[in-house]
Amino acid sequence: MIAASVLVAGWALVYVVRGKSLDDSLFYGLAAIELGLLALVVGGSIALAGTDRDVDGATFLGYLLTALLIVPGAVVWSLAEKSRWGMAVLVAGCLVVAVMVLRVQQVWDAGA
């Protein structure tokens, strides 16, 4: 998930440099990230419910659910902003998702 987010962020950065706007191919990459995040939320919730680890559940689920909301928010913002800065929002959103997934892993590992 982290690698996919960074890859799509790089892809969107190319669009920023070229002055292009969101197209179908980049949208599908973002949709793939969102589906991966949805699977992470479901899997993480199931793992949290069935674990005996000392994981801070509110923090863990908070990061998961917030990460799930970032990509759609960045896409809406990007479509509303027609300049190249709209695409820069997608770059930032993908990088934030990568950091949040890393943070989810850290919170999970801290409970071990």
Biopython code that builds the backbone (N, CA, C, O; Angstrom):
import numpy as np
from Bio.PDB.StructureBuilder import StructureBuilder

atoms = [
    (1, "MET", "N", (0.819, -1.184, 0.000)),
    (1, "MET", "CA", (0.000, 0.000, 0.000)),
    (1, "MET", "C", (0.867, 1.253, 0.000)),
    (1, "MET", "O", (0.561, 2.229, -0.685)),
    (2, "ILE", "N", (1.944, 1.221, 0.767)),
    (2, "ILE", "CA", (2.841, 2.373, 0.817)),
    (2, "ILE", "C", (3.496, 2.583, -0.542)),
    (2, "ILE", "O", (3.542, 3.703, -1.051)),
    (3, "ALA", "N", (3.995, 1.511, -1.119)),
    (3, "ALA", "CA", (4.655, 1.617, -2.428)),
    (3, "ALA", "C", (3.677, 2.092, -3.502)),
    (3, "ALA", "O", (4.036, 2.907, -4.351)),
    (4, "ALA", "N", (2.457, 1.591, -3.469)),
    (4, "ALA", "CA", (1.455, 2.006, -4.459)),
    (4, "ALA", "C", (1.143, 3.491, -4.318)),
    (4, "ALA", "O", (1.015, 4.195, -5.319)),
    (5, "SER", "N", (1.019, 3.966, -3.092)),
    (5, "SER", "CA", (0.731, 5.384, -2.869)),
    (5, "SER", "C", (1.880, 6.266, -3.358)),
    (5, "SER", "O", (1.649, 7.304, -3.979)),
    (6, "VAL", "N", (3.099, 5.857, -3.083)),
    (6, "VAL", "CA", (4.257, 6.639, -3.536)),
    (6, "VAL", "C", (4.358, 6.600, -5.057)),
    (6, "VAL", "O", (4.695, 7.606, -5.681)),
    (7, "LEU", "N", (4.069, 5.449, -5.656)),
    (7, "LEU", "CA", (4.097, 5.327, -7.113)),
    (7, "LEU", "C", (3.065, 6.252, -7.765)),
    (7, "LEU", "O", (3.381, 6.955, -8.725)),
    (8, "VAL", "N", (1.849, 6.252, -7.253)),
    (8, "VAL", "CA", (0.811, 7.125, -7.818)),
    (8, "VAL", "C", (1.142, 8.591, -7.548)),
    (8, "VAL", "O", (0.829, 9.451, -8.370)),
    (9, "ALA", "N", (1.767, 8.888, -6.414)),
    (9, "ALA", "CA", (2.201, 10.266, -6.144)),
    (9, "ALA", "C", (3.224, 10.715, -7.186)),
    (9, "ALA", "O", (3.167, 11.846, -7.669)),
    (10, "GLY", "N", (4.154, 9.833, -7.528)),
    (10, "GLY", "CA", (5.128, 10.164, -8.577)),
    (10, "GLY", "C", (4.470, 10.353, -9.927)),
    (10, "GLY", "O", (4.842, 11.241, -10.694)),
    (11, "TRP", "N", (3.493, 9.514, -10.212)),
    (11, "TRP", "CA", (2.737, 9.609, -11.448)),
    (11, "TRP", "C", (1.995, 10.956, -11.507)),
    (11, "TRP", "O", (1.994, 11.618, -12.545)),
    (12, "ALA", "N", (1.373, 11.353, -10.410)),
    (12, "ALA", "CA", (0.674, 12.632, -10.358)),
    (12, "ALA", "C", (1.656, 13.794, -10.437)),
    (12, "ALA", "O", (1.325, 14.842, -10.991)),
    (13, "LEU", "N", (2.861, 13.625, -9.890)),
    (13, "LEU", "CA", (3.878, 14.681, -9.979)),
    (13, "LEU", "C", (4.271, 14.933, -11.425)),
    (13, "LEU", "O", (4.506, 16.077, -11.813)),
    (14, "VAL", "N", (4.346, 13.876, -12.224)),
    (14, "VAL", "CA", (4.611, 14.048, -13.655)),
    (14, "VAL", "C", (3.509, 14.897, -14.287)),
    (14, "VAL", "O", (3.783, 15.750, -15.131)),
    (15, "TYR", "N", (2.278, 14.662, -13.880)),
    (15, "TYR", "CA", (1.155, 15.452, -14.383)),
    (15, "TYR", "C", (1.283, 16.918, -13.956)),
    (15, "TYR", "O", (0.959, 17.819, -14.730)),
    (16, "VAL", "N", (1.752, 17.156, -12.732)),
    (16, "VAL", "CA", (1.949, 18.529, -12.267)),
    (16, "VAL", "C", (2.968, 19.232, -13.136)),
    (16, "VAL", "O", (2.747, 20.362, -13.572)),
    (17, "VAL", "N", (4.090, 18.566, -13.392)),
    (17, "VAL", "CA", (5.166, 19.164, -14.181)),
    (17, "VAL", "C", (4.698, 19.444, -15.611)),
    (17, "VAL", "O", (5.044, 20.473, -16.193)),
    (18, "ARG", "N", (3.919, 18.531, -16.167)),
    (18, "ARG", "CA", (3.426, 18.703, -17.538)),
    (18, "ARG", "C", (2.201, 19.612, -17.634)),
    (18, "ARG", "O", (1.789, 19.981, -18.735)),
    (19, "GLY", "N", (1.628, 19.969, -16.515)),
    (19, "GLY", "CA", (0.456, 20.822, -16.517)),
    (19, "GLY", "C", (-0.817, 20.103, -16.945)),
    (19, "GLY", "O", (-1.763, 20.736, -17.414)),
    (20, "LYS", "N", (-0.841, 18.781, -16.784)),
    (20, "LYS", "CA", (-2.012, 17.994, -17.156)),
    (20, "LYS", "C", (-2.983, 17.924, -15.993)),
    (20, "LYS", "O", (-2.616, 18.159, -14.842)),
    (21, "SER", "N", (-4.220, 17.600, -16.310)),
    (21, "SER", "CA", (-5.218, 17.415, -15.258)),
    (21, "SER", "C", (-5.531, 15.927, -15.104)),
    (21, "SER", "O", (-5.028, 15.090, -15.854)),
    (22, "LEU", "N", (-6.352, 15.624, -14.140)),
    (22, "LEU", "CA", (-6.711, 14.249, -13.823)),
    (22, "LEU", "C", (-7.364, 13.577, -15.034)),
    (22, "LEU", "O", (-8.307, 14.106, -15.623)),
    (23, "ASP", "N", (-6.844, 12.407, -15.387)),
    (23, "ASP", "CA", (-7.448, 11.645, -16.482)),
    (23, "ASP", "C", (-7.819, 10.255, -15.973)),
    (23, "ASP", "O", (-7.618, 9.933, -14.801)),
    (24, "ASP", "N", (-8.363, 9.441, -16.870)),
    (24, "ASP", "CA", (-8.869, 8.132, -16.461)),
    (24, "ASP", "C", (-7.785, 7.221, -15.895)),
    (24, "ASP", "O", (-8.014, 6.540, -14.896)),
    (25, "SER", "N", (-6.611, 7.200, -16.517)),
    (25, "SER", "CA", (-5.576, 6.270, -16.064)),
    (25, "SER", "C", (-5.120, 6.598, -14.645)),
    (25, "SER", "O", (-4.937, 5.691, -13.833)),
    (26, "LEU", "N", (-4.935, 7.869, -14.338)),
    (26, "LEU", "CA", (-4.548, 8.256, -12.983)),
    (26, "LEU", "C", (-5.704, 8.019, -12.012)),
    (26, "LEU", "O", (-5.489, 7.616, -10.869)),
    (27, "PHE", "N", (-6.918, 8.268, -12.468)),
    (27, "PHE", "CA", (-8.090, 8.016, -11.630)),
    (27, "PHE", "C", (-8.169, 6.541, -11.244)),
    (27, "PHE", "O", (-8.490, 6.220, -10.099)),
    (28, "TYR", "N", (-7.881, 5.646, -12.178)),
    (28, "TYR", "CA", (-7.906, 4.213, -11.875)),
    (28, "TYR", "C", (-6.815, 3.839, -10.875)),
    (28, "TYR", "O", (-7.027, 2.973, -10.026)),
    (29, "GLY", "N", (-5.664, 4.476, -10.965)),
    (29, "GLY", "CA", (-4.612, 4.250, -9.976)),
    (29, "GLY", "C", (-5.050, 4.692, -8.587)),
    (29, "GLY", "O", (-4.791, 4.007, -7.597)),
    (30, "LEU", "N", (-5.714, 5.839, -8.520)),
    (30, "LEU", "CA", (-6.236, 6.321, -7.246)),
    (30, "LEU", "C", (-7.340, 5.405, -6.717)),
    (30, "LEU", "O", (-7.437, 5.169, -5.513)),
    (31, "ALA", "N", (-8.168, 4.892, -7.626)),
    (31, "ALA", "CA", (-9.220, 3.965, -7.220)),
    (31, "ALA", "C", (-8.617, 2.674, -6.661)),
    (31, "ALA", "O", (-9.146, 2.097, -5.711)),
    (32, "ALA", "N", (-7.519, 2.229, -7.248)),
    (32, "ALA", "CA", (-6.847, 1.025, -6.744)),
    (32, "ALA", "C", (-6.313, 1.263, -5.325)),
    (32, "ALA", "O", (-6.393, 0.379, -4.472)),
    (33, "ILE", "N", (-5.774, 2.448, -5.081)),
    (33, "ILE", "CA", (-5.306, 2.778, -3.732)),
    (33, "ILE", "C", (-6.483, 2.771, -2.767)),
    (33, "ILE", "O", (-6.384, 2.250, -1.656)),
    (34, "GLU", "N", (-7.589, 3.348, -3.196)),
    (34, "GLU", "CA", (-8.766, 3.405, -2.318)),
    (34, "GLU", "C", (-9.295, 2.005, -2.003)),
    (34, "GLU", "O", (-9.680, 1.727, -0.868)),
    (35, "LEU", "N", (-9.312, 1.137, -2.995)),
    (35, "LEU", "CA", (-9.744, -0.245, -2.746)),
    (35, "LEU", "C", (-8.788, -0.957, -1.790)),
    (35, "LEU", "O", (-9.218, -1.714, -0.920)),
    (36, "GLY", "N", (-7.497, -0.710, -1.958)),
    (36, "GLY", "CA", (-6.516, -1.277, -1.038)),
    (36, "GLY", "C", (-6.701, -0.759, 0.378)),
    (36, "GLY", "O", (-6.566, -1.513, 1.342)),
    (37, "LEU", "N", (-7.010, 0.525, 0.505)),
    (37, "LEU", "CA", (-7.261, 1.093, 1.825)),
    (37, "LEU", "C", (-8.526, 0.513, 2.449)),
    (37, "LEU", "O", (-8.577, 0.262, 3.653)),
    (38, "LEU", "N", (-9.540, 0.304, 1.623)),
    (38, "LEU", "CA", (-10.776, -0.300, 2.128)),
    (38, "LEU", "C", (-10.500, -1.711, 2.653)),
    (38, "LEU", "O", (-11.000, -2.099, 3.709)),
    (39, "ALA", "N", (-9.705, -2.465, 1.910)),
    (39, "ALA", "CA", (-9.329, -3.809, 2.370)),
    (39, "ALA", "C", (-8.507, -3.726, 3.654)),
    (39, "ALA", "O", (-8.641, -4.575, 4.535)),
    (40, "LEU", "N", (-7.663, -2.712, 3.760)),
    (40, "LEU", "CA", (-6.859, -2.528, 4.973)),
    (40, "LEU", "C", (-7.745, -2.195, 6.170)),
    (40, "LEU", "O", (-7.494, -2.672, 7.278)),
    (41, "VAL", "N", (-8.766, -1.390, 5.958)),
    (41, "VAL", "CA", (-9.694, -1.052, 7.044)),
    (41, "VAL", "C", (-10.438, -2.295, 7.513)),
    (41, "VAL", "O", (-10.546, -2.546, 8.713)),
    (42, "VAL", "N", (-10.950, -3.071, 6.560)),
    (42, "VAL", "CA", (-11.683, -4.291, 6.926)),
    (42, "VAL", "C", (-10.749, -5.277, 7.622)),
    (42, "VAL", "O", (-11.078, -5.793, 8.690)),
    (43, "GLY", "N", (-9.597, -5.539, 7.032)),
    (43, "GLY", "CA", (-8.646, -6.478, 7.629)),
    (43, "GLY", "C", (-8.126, -6.001, 8.968)),
    (43, "GLY", "O", (-7.984, -6.794, 9.898)),
    (44, "GLY", "N", (-7.840, -4.708, 9.078)),
    (44, "GLY", "CA", (-7.354, -4.159, 10.341)),
    (44, "GLY", "C", (-8.400, -4.217, 11.437)),
    (44, "GLY", "O", (-8.082, -4.486, 12.595)),
    (45, "SER", "N", (-9.647, -3.966, 11.072)),
    (45, "SER", "CA", (-10.733, -4.036, 12.057)),
    (45, "SER", "C", (-10.921, -5.463, 12.558)),
    (45, "SER", "O", (-11.108, -5.686, 13.754)),
    (46, "ILE", "N", (-10.872, -6.414, 11.654)),
    (46, "ILE", "CA", (-11.002, -7.823, 12.037)),
    (46, "ILE", "C", (-9.824, -8.241, 12.913)),
    (46, "ILE", "O", (-10.002, -8.923, 13.922)),
    (47, "ALA", "N", (-8.616, -7.825, 12.519)),
    (47, "ALA", "CA", (-7.428, -8.179, 13.304)),
    (47, "ALA", "C", (-7.483, -7.541, 14.684)),
    (47, "ALA", "O", (-7.094, -8.165, 15.671)),
    (48, "LEU", "N", (-7.961, -6.309, 14.760)),
    (48, "LEU", "CA", (-8.048, -5.632, 16.053)),
    (48, "LEU", "C", (-9.054, -6.315, 16.963)),
    (48, "LEU", "O", (-8.824, -6.450, 18.165)),
    (49, "ALA", "N", (-10.169, -6.747, 16.387)),
    (49, "ALA", "CA", (-11.201, -7.412, 17.187)),
    (49, "ALA", "C", (-10.733, -8.765, 17.712)),
    (49, "ALA", "O", (-11.181, -9.209, 18.769)),
    (50, "GLY", "N", (-9.846, -9.416, 16.989)),
    (50, "GLY", "CA", (-9.435, -10.761, 17.376)),
    (50, "GLY", "C", (-8.060, -10.851, 17.986)),
    (50, "GLY", "O", (-7.509, -11.948, 18.082)),
    (51, "THR", "N", (-7.483, -9.741, 18.403)),
    (51, "THR", "CA", (-6.120, -9.789, 18.920)),
    (51, "THR", "C", (-6.104, -9.658, 20.437)),
    (51, "THR", "O", (-7.028, -9.127, 21.052)),
    (52, "ASP", "N", (-5.029, -10.159, 21.008)),
    (52, "ASP", "CA", (-4.819, -9.956, 22.439)),
    (52, "ASP", "C", (-3.668, -8.963, 22.669)),
    (52, "ASP", "O", (-3.179, -8.815, 23.790)),
    (53, "ARG", "N", (-3.251, -8.295, 21.606)),
    (53, "ARG", "CA", (-2.208, -7.284, 21.716)),
    (53, "ARG", "C", (-2.741, -6.069, 22.478)),
    (53, "ARG", "O", (-3.950, -5.861, 22.585)),
    (54, "ASP", "N", (-1.828, -5.295, 22.989)),
    (54, "ASP", "CA", (-2.193, -4.067, 23.691)),
    (54, "ASP", "C", (-2.125, -2.899, 22.706)),
    (54, "ASP", "O", (-1.281, -2.011, 22.832)),
    (55, "VAL", "N", (-3.035, -2.918, 21.719)),
    (55, "VAL", "CA", (-3.064, -1.900, 20.677)),
    (55, "VAL", "C", (-4.090, -0.837, 21.064)),
    (55, "VAL", "O", (-5.193, -1.162, 21.501)),
    (56, "ASP", "N", (-3.721, 0.433, 20.900)),
    (56, "ASP", "CA", (-4.675, 1.524, 21.131)),
    (56, "ASP", "C", (-5.670, 1.516, 19.973)),
    (56, "ASP", "O", (-5.391, 2.043, 18.896)),
    (57, "GLY", "N", (-6.817, 0.920, 20.207)),
    (57, "GLY", "CA", (-7.806, 0.711, 19.150)),
    (57, "GLY", "C", (-8.318, 1.989, 18.536)),
    (57, "GLY", "O", (-8.522, 2.047, 17.323)),
    (58, "ALA", "N", (-8.535, 3.024, 19.343)),
    (58, "ALA", "CA", (-9.050, 4.287, 18.809)),
    (58, "ALA", "C", (-8.046, 4.932, 17.853)),
    (58, "ALA", "O", (-8.418, 5.426, 16.788)),
    (59, "THR", "N", (-6.793, 4.922, 18.237)),
    (59, "THR", "CA", (-5.753, 5.489, 17.376)),
    (59, "THR", "C", (-5.606, 4.672, 16.105)),
    (59, "THR", "O", (-5.518, 5.224, 15.008)),
    (60, "PHE", "N", (-5.580, 3.364, 16.256)),
    (60, "PHE", "CA", (-5.432, 2.461, 15.115)),
    (60, "PHE", "C", (-6.565, 2.665, 14.110)),
    (60, "PHE", "O", (-6.319, 2.869, 12.921)),
    (61, "LEU", "N", (-7.797, 2.608, 14.590)),
    (61, "LEU", "CA", (-8.942, 2.789, 13.690)),
    (61, "LEU", "C", (-9.042, 4.216, 13.168)),
    (61, "LEU", "O", (-9.488, 4.442, 12.043)),
    (62, "GLY", "N", (-8.628, 5.172, 13.981)),
    (62, "GLY", "CA", (-8.629, 6.569, 13.527)),
    (62, "GLY", "C", (-7.723, 6.782, 12.332)),
    (62, "GLY", "O", (-8.106, 7.433, 11.360)),
    (63, "TYR", "N", (-6.519, 6.232, 12.404)),
    (63, "TYR", "CA", (-5.601, 6.332, 11.270)),
    (63, "TYR", "C", (-6.157, 5.606, 10.041)),
    (63, "TYR", "O", (-6.070, 6.113, 8.923)),
    (64, "LEU", "N", (-6.720, 4.434, 10.253)),
    (64, "LEU", "CA", (-7.272, 3.667, 9.127)),
    (64, "LEU", "C", (-8.402, 4.421, 8.437)),
    (64, "LEU", "O", (-8.419, 4.546, 7.212)),
    (65, "LEU", "N", (-9.333, 4.917, 9.219)),
    (65, "LEU", "CA", (-10.488, 5.592, 8.633)),
    (65, "LEU", "C", (-10.118, 6.934, 8.011)),
    (65, "LEU", "O", (-10.670, 7.314, 6.978)),
    (66, "THR", "N", (-9.196, 7.644, 8.628)),
    (66, "THR", "CA", (-8.748, 8.915, 8.051)),
    (66, "THR", "C", (-8.016, 8.682, 6.734)),
    (66, "THR", "O", (-8.215, 9.427, 5.774)),
    (67, "ALA", "N", (-7.182, 7.671, 6.682)),
    (67, "ALA", "CA", (-6.483, 7.350, 5.432)),
    (67, "ALA", "C", (-7.472, 7.023, 4.321)),
    (67, "ALA", "O", (-7.243, 7.350, 3.157)),
    (68, "LEU", "N", (-8.565, 6.380, 4.689)),
    (68, "LEU", "CA", (-9.603, 6.025, 3.713)),
    (68, "LEU", "C", (-10.266, 7.268, 3.130)),
    (68, "LEU", "O", (-10.735, 7.228, 1.993)),
    (69, "LEU", "N", (-10.319, 8.359, 3.868)),
    (69, "LEU", "CA", (-10.997, 9.576, 3.413)),
    (69, "LEU", "C", (-10.095, 10.526, 2.623)),
    (69, "LEU", "O", (-10.591, 11.420, 1.936)),
    (70, "ILE", "N", (-8.800, 10.344, 2.712)),
    (70, "ILE", "CA", (-7.883, 11.306, 2.088)),
    (70, "ILE", "C", (-7.948, 11.274, 0.570)),
    (70, "ILE", "O", (-8.015, 12.330, -0.058)),
    (71, "VAL", "N", (-7.931, 10.109, -0.029)),
    (71, "VAL", "CA", (-7.922, 10.019, -1.501)),
    (71, "VAL", "C", (-9.184, 10.635, -2.113)),
    (71, "VAL", "O", (-9.064, 11.447, -3.030)),
    (72, "PRO", "N", (-10.393, 10.284, -1.644)),
    (72, "PRO", "CA", (-11.574, 10.932, -2.230)),
    (72, "PRO", "C", (-11.565, 12.451, -2.044)),
    (72, "PRO", "O", (-11.964, 13.191, -2.943)),
    (73, "GLY", "N", (-11.111, 12.910, -0.881)),
    (73, "GLY", "CA", (-11.022, 14.346, -0.651)),
    (73, "GLY", "C", (-10.046, 15.019, -1.604)),
    (73, "GLY", "O", (-10.321, 16.101, -2.124)),
    (74, "ALA", "N", (-8.916, 14.383, -1.830)),
    (74, "ALA", "CA", (-7.919, 14.946, -2.755)),
    (74, "ALA", "C", (-8.438, 14.954, -4.191)),
    (74, "ALA", "O", (-8.164, 15.891, -4.941)),
    (75, "VAL", "N", (-9.183, 13.921, -4.580)),
    (75, "VAL", "CA", (-9.732, 13.871, -5.935)),
    (75, "VAL", "C", (-10.758, 14.988, -6.134)),
    (75, "VAL", "O", (-10.741, 15.677, -7.153)),
    (76, "VAL", "N", (-11.643, 15.161, -5.164)),
    (76, "VAL", "CA", (-12.645, 16.233, -5.273)),
    (76, "VAL", "C", (-11.964, 17.591, -5.351)),
    (76, "VAL", "O", (-12.340, 18.430, -6.169)),
    (77, "TRP", "N", (-10.973, 17.807, -4.512)),
    (77, "TRP", "CA", (-10.248, 19.071, -4.518)),
    (77, "TRP", "C", (-9.536, 19.266, -5.857)),
    (77, "TRP", "O", (-9.535, 20.366, -6.409)),
    (78, "SER", "N", (-8.943, 18.215, -6.368)),
    (78, "SER", "CA", (-8.238, 18.290, -7.642)),
    (78, "SER", "C", (-9.180, 18.623, -8.797)),
    (78, "SER", "O", (-8.830, 19.394, -9.690)),
    (79, "LEU", "N", (-10.362, 18.044, -8.773)),
    (79, "LEU", "CA", (-11.329, 18.339, -9.840)),
    (79, "LEU", "C", (-11.880, 19.754, -9.727)),
    (79, "LEU", "O", (-12.218, 20.367, -10.740)),
    (80, "ALA", "N", (-11.975, 20.278, -8.514)),
    (80, "ALA", "CA", (-12.473, 21.634, -8.316)),
    (80, "ALA", "C", (-11.427, 22.680, -8.698)),
    (80, "ALA", "O", (-11.771, 23.761, -9.176)),
    (81, "GLU", "N", (-10.167, 22.362, -8.491)),
    (81, "GLU", "CA", (-9.069, 23.284, -8.792)),
    (81, "GLU", "C", (-8.509, 22.936, -10.162)),
    (81, "GLU", "O", (-7.866, 21.898, -10.320)),
    (82, "LYS", "N", (-8.738, 23.771, -11.136)),
    (82, "LYS", "CA", (-8.358, 23.466, -12.521)),
    (82, "LYS", "C", (-6.895, 23.784, -12.849)),
    (82, "LYS", "O", (-6.415, 23.420, -13.922)),
    (83, "SER", "N", (-6.191, 24.449, -11.952)),
    (83, "SER", "CA", (-4.786, 24.746, -12.217)),
    (83, "SER", "C", (-3.927, 23.531, -11.887)),
    (83, "SER", "O", (-4.433, 22.492, -11.463)),
    (84, "ARG", "N", (-2.638, 23.676, -12.086)),
    (84, "ARG", "CA", (-1.738, 22.563, -11.786)),
    (84, "ARG", "C", (-1.684, 22.261, -10.297)),
    (84, "ARG", "O", (-1.251, 21.178, -9.901)),
    (85, "TRP", "N", (-2.113, 23.195, -9.474)),
    (85, "TRP", "CA", (-2.096, 22.960, -8.031)),
    (85, "TRP", "C", (-3.130, 21.927, -7.619)),
    (85, "TRP", "O", (-3.007, 21.314, -6.559)),
    (86, "GLY", "N", (-4.142, 21.731, -8.440)),
    (86, "GLY", "CA", (-5.092, 20.658, -8.174)),
    (86, "GLY", "C", (-4.413, 19.301, -8.213)),
    (86, "GLY", "O", (-4.695, 18.433, -7.386)),
    (87, "MET", "N", (-3.527, 19.122, -9.164)),
    (87, "MET", "CA", (-2.775, 17.872, -9.244)),
    (87, "MET", "C", (-1.758, 17.774, -8.108)),
    (87, "MET", "O", (-1.451, 16.678, -7.640)),
    (88, "ALA", "N", (-1.238, 18.910, -7.669)),
    (88, "ALA", "CA", (-0.311, 18.897, -6.541)),
    (88, "ALA", "C", (-1.007, 18.409, -5.277)),
    (88, "ALA", "O", (-0.377, 17.791, -4.419)),
    (89, "VAL", "N", (-2.308, 18.685, -5.159)),
    (89, "VAL", "CA", (-3.075, 18.176, -4.022)),
    (89, "VAL", "C", (-3.113, 16.652, -4.067)),
    (89, "VAL", "O", (-3.038, 16.003, -3.024)),
    (90, "LEU", "N", (-3.230, 16.074, -5.261)),
    (90, "LEU", "CA", (-3.209, 14.606, -5.377)),
    (90, "LEU", "C", (-1.851, 14.039, -4.962)),
    (90, "LEU", "O", (-1.781, 13.003, -4.300)),
    (91, "VAL", "N", (-0.786, 14.715, -5.349)),
    (91, "VAL", "CA", (0.551, 14.272, -4.938)),
    (91, "VAL", "C", (0.638, 14.263, -3.415)),
    (91, "VAL", "O", (1.063, 13.278, -2.812)),
    (92, "ALA", "N", (0.232, 15.365, -2.809)),
    (92, "ALA", "CA", (0.290, 15.461, -1.353)),
    (92, "ALA", "C", (-0.616, 14.416, -0.699)),
    (92, "ALA", "O", (-0.226, 13.792, 0.289)),
    (93, "GLY", "N", (-1.804, 14.222, -1.235)),
    (93, "GLY", "CA", (-2.733, 13.244, -0.671)),
    (93, "GLY", "C", (-2.164, 11.839, -0.701)),
    (93, "GLY", "O", (-2.283, 11.101, 0.277)),
    (94, "CYS", "N", (-1.550, 11.461, -1.807)),
    (94, "CYS", "CA", (-0.959, 10.117, -1.908)),
    (94, "CYS", "C", (0.202, 9.947, -0.936)),
    (94, "CYS", "O", (0.368, 8.881, -0.343)),
    (95, "LEU", "N", (1.000, 10.987, -0.773)),
    (95, "LEU", "CA", (2.111, 10.896, 0.177)),
    (95, "LEU", "C", (1.606, 10.829, 1.612)),
    (95, "LEU", "O", (2.187, 10.129, 2.441)),
    (96, "VAL", "N", (0.536, 11.546, 1.909)),
    (96, "VAL", "CA", (-0.052, 11.480, 3.252)),
    (96, "VAL", "C", (-0.594, 10.075, 3.520)),
    (96, "VAL", "O", (-0.443, 9.551, 4.623)),
    (97, "VAL", "N", (-1.220, 9.471, 2.518)),
    (97, "VAL", "CA", (-1.722, 8.100, 2.679)),
    (97, "VAL", "C", (-0.564, 7.153, 2.999)),
    (97, "VAL", "O", (-0.685, 6.297, 3.875)),
    (98, "ALA", "N", (0.543, 7.303, 2.298)),
    (98, "ALA", "CA", (1.698, 6.437, 2.554)),
    (98, "ALA", "C", (2.191, 6.598, 3.991)),
    (98, "ALA", "O", (2.505, 5.609, 4.654)),
    (99, "VAL", "N", (2.257, 7.823, 4.468)),
    (99, "VAL", "CA", (2.713, 8.075, 5.836)),
    (99, "VAL", "C", (1.705, 7.518, 6.847)),
    (99, "VAL", "O", (2.099, 6.959, 7.871)),
    (100, "MET", "N", (0.429, 7.667, 6.566)),
    (100, "MET", "CA", (-0.579, 7.170, 7.503)),
    (100, "MET", "C", (-0.591, 5.646, 7.575)),
    (100, "MET", "O", (-0.786, 5.077, 8.649)),
    (101, "VAL", "N", (-0.385, 4.988, 6.446)),
    (101, "VAL", "CA", (-0.308, 3.521, 6.472)),
    (101, "VAL", "C", (0.930, 3.084, 7.250)),
    (101, "VAL", "O", (0.876, 2.108, 7.998)),
    (102, "LEU", "N", (2.032, 3.787, 7.084)),
    (102, "LEU", "CA", (3.231, 3.500, 7.879)),
    (102, "LEU", "C", (2.945, 3.694, 9.367)),
    (102, "LEU", "O", (3.399, 2.909, 10.200)),
    (103, "ARG", "N", (2.201, 4.728, 9.689)),
    (103, "ARG", "CA", (1.858, 4.986, 11.089)),
    (103, "ARG", "C", (0.939, 3.894, 11.636)),
    (103, "ARG", "O", (1.076, 3.502, 12.795)),
    (104, "VAL", "N", (0.009, 3.399, 10.823)),
    (104, "VAL", "CA", (-0.845, 2.289, 11.242)),
    (104, "VAL", "C", (0.013, 1.076, 11.596)),
    (104, "VAL", "O", (-0.233, 0.404, 12.597)),
    (105, "GLN", "N", (1.013, 0.805, 10.773)),
    (105, "GLN", "CA", (1.905, -0.322, 11.048)),
    (105, "GLN", "C", (2.668, -0.104, 12.350)),
    (105, "GLN", "O", (2.869, -1.048, 13.115)),
    (106, "GLN", "N", (3.092, 1.129, 12.608)),
    (106, "GLN", "CA", (3.819, 1.422, 13.843)),
    (106, "GLN", "C", (2.929, 1.244, 15.076)),
    (106, "GLN", "O", (3.368, 0.708, 16.093)),
    (107, "VAL", "N", (1.677, 1.696, 14.977)),
    (107, "VAL", "CA", (0.754, 1.548, 16.105)),
    (107, "VAL", "C", (0.485, 0.057, 16.358)),
    (107, "VAL", "O", (0.424, -0.385, 17.506)),
    (108, "TRP", "N", (0.325, -0.705, 15.274)),
    (108, "TRP", "CA", (0.074, -2.139, 15.437)),
    (108, "TRP", "C", (1.283, -2.840, 16.060)),
    (108, "TRP", "O", (1.138, -3.664, 16.963)),
    (109, "ASP", "N", (2.468, -2.505, 15.569)),
    (109, "ASP", "CA", (3.689, -3.134, 16.089)),
    (109, "ASP", "C", (3.983, -2.737, 17.529)),
    (109, "ASP", "O", (4.595, -3.506, 18.271)),
    (110, "ALA", "N", (3.551, -1.539, 17.932)),
    (110, "ALA", "CA", (3.801, -1.083, 19.304)),
    (110, "ALA", "C", (3.003, -1.902, 20.310)),
    (110, "ALA", "O", (3.370, -1.970, 21.483)),
    (111, "GLY", "N", (1.909, -2.529, 19.859)),
    (111, "GLY", "CA", (1.105, -3.315, 20.766)),
    (111, "GLY", "C", (1.601, -4.734, 20.960)),
    (111, "GLY", "O", (1.022, -5.500, 21.730)),
    (112, "ALA", "N", (2.666, -5.085, 20.267)),
    (112, "ALA", "CA", (3.174, -6.456, 20.362)),
    (112, "ALA", "C", (3.871, -6.741, 21.666)),
    (112, "ALA", "O", (4.347, -7.856, 21.880)),
]
sb = StructureBuilder()
sb.init_structure("model")
sb.init_model(0)
sb.init_chain("A")
sb.init_seg("    ")
for serial, (resi, resn, name, xyz) in enumerate(atoms, 1):
    if name == "N":
        sb.init_residue(resn, " ", resi, " ")
    sb.init_atom(name, np.array(xyz, "f"), 0.0, 1.0, " ", f" {name:<3s}", serial, name[0])
structure = sb.get_structure()
